[in-house]
Amino acid sequence: SALRADVAGSARDLATALQRANGVANRDHQGLLANLTSLSAGLNGYQRTLRSGIKALTARLKGLDLEMSRARSRVGGVQRMSHQALTDEVKDEVDGLAERLRSAIAGDREALL
């Protein structure tokens, strides 16, 4: 009879301990689910932020590419202008030398006649 009482008391203690453990496990499980849900929401927000940042960066890079293309065009135009200006300057110099040579030849011819 005393043994039965001890066994029944132990069984009650064990049942109470199991109920407590089950409650803790349920609370831990619910807490874990809440933490995972919060983490998932945070990751989704971070992903949206990254996508937005990537889109903004891509747009900026396209803008910079367009600016570089325009700058290359301007440099090419300046180079062509510089080439034309140099060509004009050389032509003027050659024309001046030719005129002085004609004058010198005409002067020599007059001196010979």
C-alpha positions in Angstrom: 0.0 0.0 0.0 2.8 2.4 0.8 4.6 1.3 -2.3 1.4 1.9 -4.3 1.2 5.4 -2.9 4.9 6.1 -3.7 4.4 4.8 -7.3 1.2 6.9 -7.7 3.0 10.0 -6.3 5.9 9.4 -8.6 3.5 9.0 -11.5 1.8 12.2 -10.6 5.1 14.0 -10.3 6.2 12.6 -13.6 2.9 13.6 -15.3 3.3 17.1 -13.9 6.9 17.3 -15.1 5.8 16.1 -18.5 3.1 18.8 -18.6 5.6 21.5 -17.6 8.1 20.2 -20.2 5.4 20.1 -22.8 4.3 23.7 -21.9 7.9 24.9 -22.1 8.4 23.1 -25.4 5.2 24.7 -26.8 6.3 28.2 -25.6 9.8 27.6 -27.0 8.3 26.4 -30.3 6.0 29.4 -30.5 8.9 31.7 -29.6 11.0 30.1 -32.3 8.2 30.5 -34.9 7.8 34.2 -33.9 11.6 34.7 -34.2 11.7 33.0 -37.6 8.7 35.0 -38.8 10.4 38.2 -37.6 13.7 37.1 -39.2 11.9 36.3 -42.5 10.2 39.8 -42.5 13.6 41.4 -41.8 15.3 39.5 -44.6 12.4 40.4 -47.0 12.9 44.1 -46.1 16.7 43.7 -46.6 16.1 42.1 -50.0 13.7 44.9 -51.1 16.3 47.4 -50.0 19.1 45.6 -51.9 16.9 45.4 -55.1 16.1 49.1 -54.8 19.7 49.9 -54.3 20.7 47.8 -57.3 18.1 49.5 -59.5 19.3 52.9 -58.4 23.0 51.9 -59.0 22.1 50.5 -62.4 20.3 53.7 -63.4 23.3 55.7 -62.2 25.7 53.5 -64.1 23.6 53.9 -67.3 23.7 57.7 -66.7 27.5 57.7 -66.3 27.8 55.5 -69.4 25.8 58.1 -71.4 27.8 60.9 -69.9 31.0 59.1 -71.0 29.7 58.6 -74.5 28.9 62.3 -74.8 32.3 63.2 -73.5 33.9 60.9 -76.0 31.9 62.6 -78.8 33.0 66.0 -77.5 36.7 64.9 -77.4 36.4 63.5 -80.9 34.9 66.7 -82.1 37.7 68.7 -80.5 40.3 66.4 -82.0 38.7 66.8 -85.5 38.6 70.6 -84.9 42.2 70.5 -83.8 43.2 68.5 -86.8 41.3 70.9 -89.1 42.9 73.9 -87.3 46.4 72.3 -87.7 45.7 71.5 -91.3 44.6 75.1 -91.9 47.7 76.5 -90.2 50.0 74.3 -92.2 48.2 75.2 -95.4 48.5 78.9 -94.5 52.2 78.5 -93.8 52.8 76.6 -97.1 50.9 79.3 -99.0 53.0 82.0 -97.3 56.2 80.1 -98.1 55.1 79.6 -101.7 54.3 83.4 -102.0 57.7 84.3 -100.7 59.3 81.9 -103.1 57.4 83.3 -106.0 58.4 86.8 -105.0 62.0 85.7 -104.7 62.0 84.0 -108.1 60.3 87.1 -109.6 62.9 89.3 -108.0 65.8 87.1 -109.3 64.2 87.0 -112.8 64.1 90.8 -112.8 67.6 91.0 -111.6 68.7 88.7 -114.4 66.9 90.6 -117.1 
